[in-house]
Amino acid sequence: MLIVGERINASRKSIAMAIEAHDTDLIKEEALRQKEAGAHLIDVNAGVFVGKEAGYLKWLIQTIQECGEILLCIDSPDASALAEGLSIHKGRAMVNSITDEADRYKKMIPIIKEFRPQVAALCMTDGRMPTSSEERFQIASRLIEKLIHDGISPEDIFLDPLVMPISADPNSGIAVLETLERISTSFPSVNTICGLSNISYGLPSRRLINQIFLVAAMVRGLKAVILDPLDKRIMANLITTQALLGRDEYCSQLIAAYRAGKLDL
């Protein structure tokens, strides 16, 4: 299971303040804590800074990678900001995200072909947002076909079925789960990913909702996830579910986590 740490996002007030102040210590601490908790990549997002996003993304990338070998998921809908970030990133990054929107796809695909990152592909297209699993799957199918046609390996594609809050649409959770299962069955070489915490937006007990939704999504074929790795229970659930789904040979990861005290909640 590929884990992307979500905490360095400028939509969080403390992170936005740290970015504006160039608080290297806070940013490095956030990155290292997430890596130590089990994140394979660290998401970096400076999207709230209109007109300054590219510069802040570059600063975030440089600052975090001063800590050592930390790979990043560069999170922006802006093609030029992604290009600037990828140009200085050490190692192989992930891009979050390309979509089926014509203009966004056209601008991003040359950058993806140049830098060859892993690609999160979000199930959005021109027009209205998808609501059903069928709409999501049709967009996913088009995106997969287009990306492969443009030379992107299926193993480097991470389809995101677009998690929306159940507070706004009570059927959004089951629509995502059904989409995950269809993608996993129809395109076994393609990965799936989601921004987990969107499911609980606007509701109480968000961590509980996120924890349970993660298990349900993994059962339906989720292969990568953007989450808060400092949530010890969600990480324990992830490790345990991996073992139950046969993705942890001889339960070696589960046993190692137990010995490290990661399951002792």
C-alpha positions as CSV (number, residue, x, y, z in Angstrom):
1,M,0.0,0.0,0.0
2,L,1.5,3.3,-1.1
3,I,1.0,6.0,1.6
4,V,1.0,9.7,0.8
5,G,1.2,12.0,3.8
6,E,-1.3,14.8,3.5
7,R,-0.3,17.2,6.2
8,I,1.8,19.8,4.3
9,N,-1.2,21.5,2.7
10,A,-1.6,25.3,2.7
11,S,-5.3,24.9,3.3
12,R,-4.2,24.2,6.9
13,K,-3.7,27.6,8.6
14,S,-0.6,26.6,10.4
15,I,1.0,25.3,7.2
16,A,0.1,28.4,5.3
17,M,1.7,30.6,7.9
18,A,4.8,28.5,7.9
19,I,5.1,28.7,4.1
20,E,4.7,32.5,4.1
21,A,7.2,32.8,6.9
22,H,9.6,30.3,5.3
23,D,9.6,28.4,8.6
24,T,12.0,25.6,7.5
25,D,12.0,23.9,10.9
26,L,8.2,23.4,11.0
27,I,8.0,22.2,7.5
28,K,10.9,19.8,7.9
29,E,9.4,18.5,11.2
30,E,6.1,17.8,9.5
31,A,7.8,16.0,6.7
32,L,10.0,13.8,8.9
33,R,7.2,12.9,11.3
34,Q,5.1,11.7,8.4
35,K,7.9,9.7,6.9
36,E,8.7,8.1,10.3
37,A,5.0,7.2,10.7
38,G,5.0,5.3,7.4
39,A,4.5,7.7,4.5
40,H,6.2,6.7,1.3
41,L,5.7,10.2,-0.3
42,I,4.9,13.5,1.2
43,D,2.2,15.7,-0.5
44,V,3.1,19.3,-0.9
45,N,0.3,21.8,-1.7
46,A,0.6,25.6,-1.9
47,G,-2.6,26.2,-3.9
48,V,-4.1,29.0,-1.7
49,F,-1.3,31.3,-2.8
50,V,-2.6,32.6,-6.1
51,G,0.2,34.0,-8.1
52,K,2.9,32.7,-5.7
53,E,2.2,29.0,-5.9
54,A,5.1,28.0,-8.1
55,G,7.7,29.8,-5.9
56,Y,6.3,28.4,-2.7
57,L,6.1,24.8,-4.1
58,K,9.8,25.1,-5.1
59,W,10.7,26.3,-1.6
60,L,8.7,23.4,-0.1
61,I,10.4,20.8,-2.3
62,Q,13.9,22.2,-1.6
63,T,13.3,22.5,2.1
64,I,11.9,19.0,2.6
65,Q,14.5,17.3,0.4
66,E,17.3,18.9,2.5
67,C,16.2,16.3,5.1
68,G,17.4,13.4,3.0
69,E,15.8,11.0,0.6
70,I,12.1,12.0,0.8
71,L,10.0,11.7,-2.3
72,L,7.1,14.1,-2.9
73,C,3.7,14.2,-4.3
74,I,3.4,17.6,-6.0
75,D,-0.2,18.7,-5.6
76,S,-1.4,21.4,-8.0
77,P,-3.8,21.9,-10.9
78,D,-1.4,24.4,-12.4
79,A,0.8,23.0,-15.1
80,S,3.5,25.6,-14.9
81,A,3.8,25.2,-11.1
82,L,4.1,21.4,-11.5
83,A,6.8,21.9,-14.2
84,E,8.8,24.2,-11.9
85,G,8.5,21.8,-9.0
86,L,9.4,18.7,-11.0
87,S,12.4,20.5,-12.5
88,I,14.1,20.6,-9.0
89,H,12.7,17.5,-7.4
90,K,15.3,14.8,-6.6
91,G,14.2,11.3,-7.5
92,R,10.9,10.3,-8.9
93,A,7.9,12.4,-7.8
94,M,4.2,11.9,-8.1
95,V,1.9,14.5,-9.7
96,N,-1.5,15.2,-8.2
97,S,-3.3,15.4,-10.5
98,I,-4.2,15.2,-14.2
99,T,-7.9,15.1,-15.2
100,D,-10.0,14.4,-18.2
101,E,-10.7,18.2,-18.6
102,A,-9.4,19.0,-22.1
103,D,-7.4,22.2,-21.3
104,R,-5.8,20.7,-18.1
105,Y,-4.9,17.5,-19.8
106,K,-3.4,19.3,-22.8
107,K,-1.2,21.5,-20.6
108,M,-0.1,18.7,-18.2
109,I,0.6,15.8,-20.5
110,P,3.8,17.3,-22.1
111,I,5.2,17.9,-18.6
112,I,4.4,14.4,-17.5
113,K,6.0,13.0,-20.6
114,E,9.1,15.1,-20.0
115,F,9.7,14.3,-16.3
116,R,8.0,10.8,-16.1
117,P,6.5,11.1,-12.6
118,Q,3.9,8.7,-11.2
119,V,0.5,10.2,-12.1
120,A,-2.6,10.6,-10.0
121,A,-5.5,10.8,-12.5
122,L,-8.6,12.4,-11.0
123,C,-12.1,11.4,-12.3
124,M,-13.1,14.9,-13.4
125,T,-14.1,16.0,-16.9
126,D,-15.5,19.1,-18.5
127,G,-19.0,19.9,-17.4
128,R,-20.6,18.8,-14.2
129,M,-18.9,16.7,-11.5
130,P,-19.6,12.9,-11.7
131,T,-22.1,11.6,-9.1
132,S,-22.5,8.0,-9.9
133,S,-20.1,5.1,-10.1
134,E,-20.9,4.7,-13.8
135,E,-19.9,8.3,-14.6
136,R,-16.7,7.9,-12.6
137,F,-15.8,4.7,-14.3
138,Q,-16.4,6.1,-17.8
139,I,-14.1,9.1,-17.0
140,A,-11.5,6.7,-15.5
141,S,-11.6,4.5,-18.7
142,R,-11.0,7.5,-20.9
143,L,-8.2,8.8,-18.8
144,I,-6.5,5.4,-18.8
145,E,-6.8,5.1,-22.6
146,K,-5.5,8.6,-23.1
147,L,-2.5,8.2,-20.7
148,I,-1.5,4.9,-22.1
149,H,-1.8,6.3,-25.7
150,D,0.5,9.1,-24.6
151,G,3.2,6.7,-23.4
152,I,2.4,6.5,-19.7
153,S,2.9,3.0,-18.3
154,P,-0.2,1.5,-16.6
155,E,1.8,0.8,-13.5
156,D,2.5,4.6,-13.2
157,I,-1.2,5.6,-13.3
158,F,-3.1,6.0,-10.1
159,L,-6.8,6.5,-10.7
160,D,-8.5,8.7,-8.2
161,P,-12.3,8.1,-8.2
162,L,-13.0,11.5,-6.7
163,V,-14.1,11.2,-3.1
164,M,-16.8,13.7,-2.2
165,P,-18.2,14.3,1.3
166,I,-21.1,12.1,2.3
167,S,-22.4,15.2,4.1
168,A,-23.3,16.6,0.7
169,D,-24.2,13.4,-1.1
170,P,-25.0,10.4,1.0
171,N,-24.3,8.1,-2.0
172,S,-20.8,9.4,-2.7
173,G,-19.1,6.8,-0.5
174,I,-20.7,3.8,-2.1
175,A,-20.1,5.3,-5.6
176,V,-16.4,5.5,-4.9
177,L,-16.2,2.0,-3.6
178,E,-18.0,0.6,-6.6
179,T,-15.7,2.6,-8.9
180,L,-12.6,1.2,-7.1
181,E,-13.8,-2.3,-7.6
182,R,-14.6,-1.8,-11.3
183,I,-11.2,-0.2,-12.1
184,S,-9.4,-2.9,-10.2
185,T,-11.3,-5.6,-12.1
186,S,-11.2,-4.0,-15.6
187,F,-7.7,-2.5,-15.4
188,P,-5.6,-4.8,-13.1
189,S,-2.3,-3.1,-14.1
190,V,-3.5,0.3,-13.1
191,N,-3.3,1.5,-9.5
192,T,-6.0,3.3,-7.6
193,I,-5.6,6.2,-5.1
194,C,-7.9,8.6,-3.2
195,G,-7.8,11.6,-0.9
196,L,-9.4,9.8,2.0
197,S,-10.4,12.6,4.4
198,N,-12.7,14.3,1.8
199,I,-15.3,11.7,2.7
200,S,-15.8,13.1,6.2
201,Y,-15.8,16.8,5.4
202,G,-18.3,18.8,7.4
203,L,-19.1,16.0,9.8
204,P,-18.2,15.2,13.5
205,S,-15.9,12.3,14.4
206,R,-14.0,12.7,11.1
207,R,-11.2,10.4,12.1
208,L,-13.6,7.5,12.8
209,I,-15.3,8.0,9.4
210,N,-11.9,8.1,7.7
211,Q,-10.7,5.0,9.5
212,I,-13.7,2.9,8.5
213,F,-13.8,4.2,4.9
214,L,-10.2,3.2,4.4
215,V,-10.9,-0.4,5.3
216,A,-13.9,-0.5,3.0
217,A,-11.9,1.0,0.2
218,M,-9.0,-1.4,0.6
219,V,-11.4,-4.3,0.4
220,R,-12.6,-2.9,-2.9
221,G,-9.1,-2.6,-4.4
222,L,-7.6,0.7,-3.2
223,K,-3.8,0.5,-3.7
224,A,-2.6,3.9,-2.6
225,V,-4.0,6.5,-0.2
226,I,-3.5,10.2,0.7
227,L,-4.0,10.4,4.5
228,D,-2.7,11.6,7.8
229,P,-0.1,9.0,8.8
230,L,0.1,10.6,12.3
231,D,-3.3,9.1,13.0
232,K,-2.1,5.9,14.7
233,R,-5.4,4.1,14.5
234,I,-5.8,4.6,10.8
235,M,-2.3,3.3,10.2
236,A,-3.0,0.3,12.5
237,N,-6.1,-0.4,10.5
238,L,-4.2,-0.1,7.3
239,I,-1.5,-2.6,8.4
240,T,-4.1,-5.0,9.8
241,T,-6.3,-4.9,6.6
242,Q,-3.2,-5.5,4.5
243,A,-2.6,-8.8,6.3
244,L,-6.3,-9.8,6.1
245,L,-6.4,-9.2,2.4
246,G,-3.3,-11.4,1.8
247,R,-1.1,-8.4,0.9
248,D,1.4,-9.0,3.8
249,E,3.4,-12.2,3.2
250,Y,3.5,-14.3,6.4
251,C,2.1,-11.2,8.2
252,S,5.7,-9.8,8.4
253,Q,4.6,-6.2,8.3
254,L,1.9,-6.8,10.9
255,I,4.4,-8.5,13.3
256,A,7.0,-5.8,12.8
257,A,4.3,-3.1,13.5
258,Y,3.3,-5.0,16.7
259,R,6.9,-5.2,17.9
260,A,7.3,-1.5,17.3
261,G,4.3,-0.7,19.3
262,K,2.3,0.6,16.4
263,L,-0.7,-1.6,17.1
264,D,-0.8,-0.9,20.8
265,L,-3.5,1.8,20.8
